[in-house]
Amino acid sequence: MTEIFKKHWSEYKYSKNMLQDALIKHVMDLMPYRMSDEGEVLEIIMNIKESDEQSWINAWSNMAANLQNRAHKFEKAGKLISAGSSYLRASTYWRVSLMYFGDWQDPRMQEFSQRSKDCYDRALELNGYPGEAIRIPYENTYLPGHFYRSPFAKNKKAPLLIVIPGRDTWADDTILVTDAAIKRGIHALTFDGPGQGMALRLQDLKFRPDFGNVLGPVIDFAQKQEEVDSEQIGAMGMSFGGFLVARGAAFDNRLKFIISDPGNMNWGGMIAKRLEKALKIPAMIRPNMIDFVLKDYEWKHGANNKTIINELKKFDNTKIVQNIKTKTLVLDGSAEVTHGAAKKFYDALTCPKDYLLFDENSTAQQHTQMGGYATGTEYIMNWIEDNF
């Protein structure tokens, strides 16, 4: 395809820190869903020091607190729509404040997590949005999430899309997919699994490689919902969730389809190699970003600097990829940070499969279509409609 432009927006960076840059772009792209506002985000960016955790958490949480206080005043004055709007954005900023903050013993970790949840649920209620908080039974505890009932469902029982977030963003950040689903008459369910979002910060649940034991209880819960057609349940995993959903499907074939966004057969091995190289750099001269990433992986996987490499290597689907029988859509992007991994995963699949590459002309060429969420969801939802 002939290129429309010679230069592409994906080359633009808000920060030299790769993770901070990605998170900022993610939040900017939540604007169409009323979960962020440009001026607020730019104001926050102006007050962040690159690779500095304290300036990150302070800038985002200051804006979140300001909006939450505003929402309280609006609600007290009976301005409920305005209150719901402010609560929704406050929820986003409370969450994002913790996405580049790795001191899990800091009391703000739990406090801001709870504030994000409270603001989000209050926003759903005040905005009349068709979603409710759920607790999915899981071993001796639960997985927190939301169930969204589509007001456009054509039948008493309708299809359901389960959405699995990645290792940095949370379940509530997948609204780009859930909102698109319910507009098409498809119910949606999101959850924070071990190592993710609320489950990590409020329950201390860490990532586990046997994801079939996580996805299974979620499917069990979904099938029991009276509005859901138990034969029409699909699942989409985003970022690290794209690896996890494939791993879960290798041990549970009840799903109608899965979407791996992006595909990756050996996520753990890929990350382990990068960390091995990073660990060879003397601690005194390692960039702050590398130290943060190391600490973040150790925390979320319940490991330390001596065990993290072996722990990550457990996240490898190479030996089980042929066990996947569920139809699979593999997503990829020309500016994907794991270049080549999605196509390798797609080629290894022996189940019914489709491959979708977002190139520069799409403007959705970055990781998980970040920065091009509108375009990404259009193509993804078209495929989902054709496969339900």
C-alpha positions as CSV (number, residue, x, y, z in Angstrom):
1,M,0.0,0.0,0.0
2,T,1.3,3.5,-0.9
3,E,2.2,5.6,2.1
4,I,-0.1,8.6,2.7
5,F,2.5,10.5,4.7
6,K,6.3,10.4,4.7
7,K,6.5,11.0,8.5
8,H,4.5,9.1,11.1
9,W,3.2,10.2,14.4
10,S,4.5,7.1,16.2
11,E,8.0,8.7,15.9
12,Y,6.8,11.5,18.3
13,K,7.8,11.0,22.0
14,Y,6.3,12.7,25.0
15,S,9.3,11.3,27.0
16,K,12.5,9.5,26.3
17,N,11.4,7.0,29.0
18,M,9.6,4.3,26.9
19,L,7.1,3.3,29.6
20,Q,6.2,6.9,30.5
21,D,5.8,7.8,26.8
22,A,3.5,4.8,26.3
23,L,1.4,5.6,29.3
24,I,0.9,9.2,28.3
25,K,-0.1,8.2,24.8
26,H,-2.6,5.7,26.3
27,V,-4.2,8.4,28.5
28,M,-4.4,10.9,25.7
29,D,-6.2,8.3,23.6
30,L,-8.8,7.8,26.4
31,M,-10.3,11.3,25.6
32,P,-13.0,10.0,23.2
33,Y,-14.3,7.9,26.1
34,R,-14.4,10.9,28.4
35,M,-11.8,9.3,30.7
36,S,-9.2,12.1,30.2
37,D,-9.0,15.7,28.9
38,E,-6.2,17.1,26.9
39,G,-5.5,20.2,29.0
40,E,-5.4,18.1,32.2
41,V,-3.0,15.6,30.7
42,L,-0.7,18.3,29.3
43,E,-0.8,20.1,32.6
44,I,0.4,16.9,34.3
45,I,3.1,16.3,31.8
46,M,4.5,19.8,32.4
47,N,5.1,18.7,36.0
48,I,6.8,15.3,35.5
49,K,10.5,14.7,35.6
50,E,11.6,12.0,33.3
51,S,12.0,8.6,35.0
52,D,11.2,10.1,38.4
53,E,8.6,8.1,40.3
54,Q,7.8,10.7,42.9
55,S,7.1,13.5,40.3
56,W,5.0,11.0,38.4
57,I,2.7,9.9,41.2
58,N,2.5,13.5,42.6
59,A,1.5,15.1,39.3
60,W,-1.2,12.6,38.4
61,S,-2.6,12.3,41.9
62,N,-2.8,16.0,42.3
63,M,-5.0,16.3,39.3
64,A,-7.0,13.3,40.4
65,A,-7.6,14.8,43.8
66,N,-8.6,18.2,42.3
67,L,-11.2,16.4,40.0
68,Q,-12.5,14.2,42.8
69,N,-13.1,17.3,45.0
70,R,-14.8,19.0,42.2
71,A,-17.0,16.0,41.6
72,H,-18.0,16.0,45.3
73,K,-19.0,19.7,45.1
74,F,-21.0,19.1,41.8
75,E,-22.8,16.1,43.4
76,K,-23.6,18.1,46.6
77,A,-25.1,20.8,44.3
78,G,-27.2,18.3,42.4
79,K,-25.1,18.6,39.2
80,L,-25.0,14.9,38.8
81,I,-23.9,14.7,35.2
82,S,-21.0,17.0,35.7
83,A,-20.1,15.1,38.9
84,G,-20.1,11.8,37.0
85,S,-17.9,13.3,34.3
86,S,-15.3,14.6,36.8
87,Y,-15.4,11.3,38.8
88,L,-14.6,9.3,35.6
89,R,-11.5,11.4,34.8
90,A,-10.4,11.4,38.4
91,S,-10.5,7.6,38.4
92,T,-8.2,7.5,35.4
93,Y,-5.6,9.8,36.9
94,W,-5.6,7.9,40.3
95,R,-4.9,4.7,38.4
96,V,-2.2,6.2,36.1
97,S,-0.4,7.7,39.1
98,L,0.4,4.2,40.2
99,M,1.5,2.8,36.8
100,Y,5.0,4.3,37.1
101,F,5.4,3.9,40.9
102,G,6.9,0.8,42.3
103,D,7.0,1.3,46.1
104,W,4.4,-1.3,46.9
105,Q,4.8,-0.6,50.7
106,D,3.9,3.0,50.3
107,P,0.4,3.6,51.7
108,R,-0.6,5.5,48.6
109,M,-0.5,2.3,46.6
110,Q,-3.7,1.0,48.3
111,E,-5.2,4.4,49.0
112,F,-5.1,5.6,45.3
113,S,-6.2,2.2,44.0
114,Q,-9.3,2.4,46.2
115,R,-10.0,5.9,45.2
116,S,-9.7,5.0,41.5
117,K,-12.3,2.2,42.1
118,D,-14.6,4.4,44.1
119,C,-14.5,7.2,41.5
120,Y,-15.0,4.8,38.6
121,D,-18.0,3.0,40.1
122,R,-19.6,6.3,41.2
123,A,-19.2,7.6,37.6
124,L,-20.9,4.6,36.2
125,E,-23.8,5.1,38.5
126,L,-24.2,8.9,38.0
127,N,-23.7,8.6,34.2
128,G,-26.2,5.8,33.9
129,Y,-23.6,3.7,32.1
130,P,-24.6,0.0,31.8
131,G,-21.8,-1.4,34.0
132,E,-21.5,-2.8,37.5
133,A,-18.7,-3.9,39.7
134,I,-18.3,-7.7,40.1
135,R,-16.3,-10.1,42.2
136,I,-15.3,-13.3,40.3
137,P,-14.8,-16.3,42.7
138,Y,-11.2,-17.3,42.5
139,E,-9.5,-19.9,44.7
140,N,-9.9,-18.5,48.3
141,T,-10.5,-14.9,47.2
142,Y,-11.9,-13.1,44.1
143,L,-10.9,-11.2,41.0
144,P,-12.3,-7.6,40.8
145,G,-13.9,-6.5,37.6
146,H,-16.9,-5.1,35.8
147,F,-19.8,-6.6,33.8
148,Y,-21.3,-4.4,31.1
149,R,-24.8,-5.3,29.9
150,S,-25.4,-4.1,26.4
151,P,-28.7,-2.2,26.0
152,F,-28.5,-3.0,22.3
153,A,-28.6,-6.8,22.7
154,K,-31.0,-8.3,20.2
155,N,-31.9,-11.4,22.2
156,K,-32.6,-12.4,25.8
157,K,-29.2,-14.1,25.8
158,A,-26.4,-12.3,23.9
159,P,-22.7,-12.9,23.1
160,L,-20.1,-11.8,25.7
161,L,-16.6,-10.5,25.2
162,I,-14.1,-11.1,28.0
163,V,-11.3,-8.5,28.0
164,I,-7.9,-9.2,29.7
165,P,-5.6,-6.2,30.4
166,G,-1.8,-6.2,30.3
167,R,0.8,-5.8,33.0
168,D,0.8,-2.0,33.2
169,T,-2.7,-0.8,32.4
170,W,-5.7,-2.0,34.4
171,A,-9.1,-3.6,33.5
172,D,-10.8,-0.2,33.7
173,D,-8.5,1.0,30.9
174,T,-10.0,-1.4,28.4
175,I,-13.0,0.7,27.8
176,L,-12.1,1.3,24.2
177,V,-13.0,-2.4,23.6
178,T,-15.9,-2.8,26.1
179,D,-17.6,0.4,24.9
180,A,-17.3,-0.7,21.3
181,A,-18.7,-4.1,22.2
182,I,-21.9,-3.0,24.0
183,K,-22.7,-0.6,21.2
184,R,-22.9,-3.7,18.9
185,G,-25.2,-5.7,21.2
186,I,-22.4,-7.6,22.8
187,H,-22.0,-7.8,26.6
188,A,-18.5,-7.3,28.0
189,L,-16.6,-8.4,31.1
190,T,-13.3,-7.1,32.3
191,F,-11.2,-8.2,35.3
192,D,-7.9,-7.6,37.0
193,G,-6.1,-11.0,37.3
194,P,-3.1,-11.9,39.4
195,G,-0.3,-9.3,38.9
196,Q,-2.7,-6.7,37.5
197,G,-4.4,-3.6,38.7
198,M,-6.6,-3.9,41.8
199,A,-5.8,-7.6,42.3
200,L,-2.1,-6.8,42.7
201,R,-2.4,-3.7,44.8
202,L,-5.3,-4.4,47.0
203,Q,-5.0,-8.2,47.3
204,D,-1.3,-8.8,46.7
205,L,-2.0,-11.4,44.0
206,K,1.1,-12.0,41.8
207,F,1.3,-13.2,38.1
208,R,1.2,-16.9,37.7
209,P,2.3,-18.8,34.6
210,D,-0.6,-21.4,34.7
211,F,-3.1,-18.8,33.4
212,G,-5.6,-21.6,32.6
213,N,-6.4,-21.6,36.4
214,V,-7.2,-17.9,36.2
215,L,-9.2,-17.9,32.9
216,G,-11.2,-20.9,33.9
217,P,-13.0,-19.3,36.9
218,V,-13.7,-16.2,34.7
219,I,-15.4,-18.4,32.1
220,D,-17.3,-20.2,34.8
221,F,-18.6,-16.9,36.1
222,A,-19.5,-15.6,32.6
223,Q,-21.5,-18.7,31.8
224,K,-23.6,-18.3,34.8
225,Q,-24.8,-14.8,33.9
226,E,-28.5,-15.1,32.7
227,E,-28.0,-12.5,29.9
228,V,-25.1,-14.4,28.4
229,D,-25.2,-17.0,25.6
230,S,-22.8,-19.5,27.1
231,E,-21.9,-20.8,23.6
232,Q,-21.0,-17.3,22.4
233,I,-18.2,-16.2,24.6
234,G,-15.0,-14.8,23.2
235,A,-11.9,-13.3,24.9
236,M,-9.4,-10.6,24.0
237,G,-6.1,-10.1,25.7
238,M,-4.2,-6.8,25.4
239,S,-0.4,-6.4,25.6
240,F,0.7,-9.1,28.1
241,G,-2.9,-10.2,28.2
242,G,-2.5,-11.1,24.6
243,F,0.0,-13.7,25.7
244,L,-2.0,-14.8,28.7
245,V,-5.3,-15.4,26.8
246,A,-3.5,-17.7,24.4
247,R,-2.0,-19.6,27.3
248,G,-5.4,-20.0,28.9
249,A,-7.0,-21.2,25.7
250,A,-4.4,-23.9,25.4
251,F,-6.0,-25.5,28.5
252,D,-9.6,-24.5,28.1
253,N,-11.5,-24.7,24.8
254,R,-14.8,-23.4,25.8
255,L,-14.3,-20.0,24.1
256,K,-15.8,-19.2,20.7
257,F,-12.6,-17.3,19.8
258,I,-9.7,-15.5,21.3
259,I,-7.9,-12.3,20.2
260,S,-4.2,-11.9,20.9
261,D,-3.2,-8.2,20.8
262,P,-0.3,-8.5,20.0
263,G,0.5,-12.2,19.4
264,N,3.6,-13.4,21.3
265,M,4.6,-17.0,21.7
266,N,7.5,-16.6,24.2
267,W,6.9,-13.4,26.0
268,G,8.8,-14.5,29.1
269,G,11.9,-15.6,27.2
270,M,12.0,-12.3,25.3
271,I,11.8,-10.2,28.5
272,A,14.2,-12.4,30.3
273,K,16.9,-11.8,27.7
274,R,16.5,-8.1,28.0
275,L,16.7,-8.2,31.8
276,E,19.8,-10.4,31.7
277,K,21.5,-7.8,29.6
278,A,20.3,-5.1,32.0
279,L,21.6,-6.9,35.0
280,K,25.1,-7.0,33.6
281,I,25.2,-3.2,33.7
282,P,26.7,-2.1,37.1
283,A,24.0,-0.8,39.3
284,M,25.8,2.6,39.8
285,I,25.5,3.4,36.1
286,R,22.3,1.7,35.1
287,P,19.6,4.2,33.8
288,N,16.8,4.9,36.2
289,M,14.3,3.4,33.8
290,I,16.0,0.0,33.8
291,D,16.1,0.0,37.6
292,F,12.4,0.7,37.7
293,V,11.6,-2.0,35.2
294,L,13.7,-4.6,37.2
295,K,11.9,-3.7,40.4
296,D,8.5,-3.7,38.7
297,Y,9.0,-7.2,37.3
298,E,10.2,-8.5,40.6
299,W,7.2,-7.1,42.5
300,K,4.5,-8.2,40.0
301,H,6.0,-11.7,39.7
302,G,6.8,-12.2,43.4
303,A,10.5,-12.7,42.6
304,N,13.8,-11.1,43.4
305,N,16.9,-10.2,41.3
306,K,18.2,-13.8,41.7
307,T,14.9,-15.6,40.7
308,I,13.2,-13.2,38.3
309,I,14.9,-14.6,35.1
310,N,13.8,-18.2,35.8
311,E,10.3,-17.0,36.8
312,L,9.9,-15.1,33.5
313,K,11.1,-18.1,31.5
314,K,8.0,-20.0,32.7
315,F,5.9,-17.7,30.5
316,D,6.6,-19.6,27.3
317,N,3.9,-21.0,25.0
318,T,6.2,-22.7,22.6
319,K,5.5,-26.2,23.8
320,I,1.7,-25.7,24.1
321,V,0.8,-23.5,21.2
322,Q,-0.4,-26.5,19.2
323,N,-2.9,-27.2,22.0
324,I,-4.9,-24.1,21.1
325,K,-8.0,-25.3,19.2
326,T,-10.0,-22.1,19.6
327,K,-10.2,-19.8,16.5
328,T,-7.6,-17.0,17.0
329,L,-7.1,-13.5,15.7
330,V,-3.5,-12.4,16.0
331,L,-3.0,-8.6,15.9
332,D,0.3,-6.9,15.0
333,G,1.6,-3.4,14.3
334,S,4.4,-2.1,12.1
335,A,5.6,0.0,15.0
336,E,5.2,-2.9,17.5
337,V,7.9,-3.0,20.2
338,T,8.0,-6.8,19.9
339,H,8.6,-6.7,16.2
340,G,8.2,-10.0,14.5
341,A,6.8,-11.8,17.6
342,A,3.2,-11.7,16.5
343,K,3.8,-13.2,13.0
344,K,6.0,-16.0,14.6
345,F,3.1,-16.8,16.9
346,Y,0.6,-16.8,14.1
347,D,2.7,-19.1,11.9
348,A,3.0,-21.6,14.8
349,L,-0.8,-21.8,15.4
350,T,-2.5,-24.9,14.0
351,C,-6.1,-23.8,14.9
352,P,-8.4,-21.7,12.6
353,K,-6.7,-18.3,12.6
354,D,-6.6,-14.8,11.1
355,Y,-3.8,-12.2,11.1
356,L,-4.3,-8.4,11.1
357,L,-1.4,-6.0,10.7
358,F,-1.9,-2.3,11.5
359,D,0.5,-0.3,9.3
360,E,1.5,3.3,9.3
361,N,-1.4,4.3,7.1
362,S,-3.8,3.1,9.8
363,T,-2.3,5.4,12.5
364,A,-2.9,2.4,14.8
365,Q,0.6,0.9,14.3
366,Q,1.8,1.1,17.8
367,H,1.6,-1.5,20.6
368,T,-2.1,-2.5,21.2
369,Q,-3.1,0.2,18.7
370,M,-2.2,2.8,21.3
371,G,-2.8,6.3,19.9
372,G,-5.2,4.8,17.3
373,Y,-7.8,3.2,19.5
374,A,-10.7,4.4,17.3
375,T,-9.3,2.8,14.2
376,G,-8.1,-0.3,16.1
377,T,-11.5,-1.0,17.6
378,E,-13.3,-0.5,14.3
379,Y,-11.3,-3.3,12.6
380,I,-11.3,-5.5,15.7
381,M,-15.1,-5.2,16.3
382,N,-15.8,-5.9,12.6
383,W,-13.9,-9.2,13.0
384,I,-15.8,-10.0,16.2
385,E,-19.2,-9.3,14.7
386,D,-18.3,-11.7,11.9
387,N,-17.2,-14.4,14.3
388,F,-20.0,-14.4,16.8
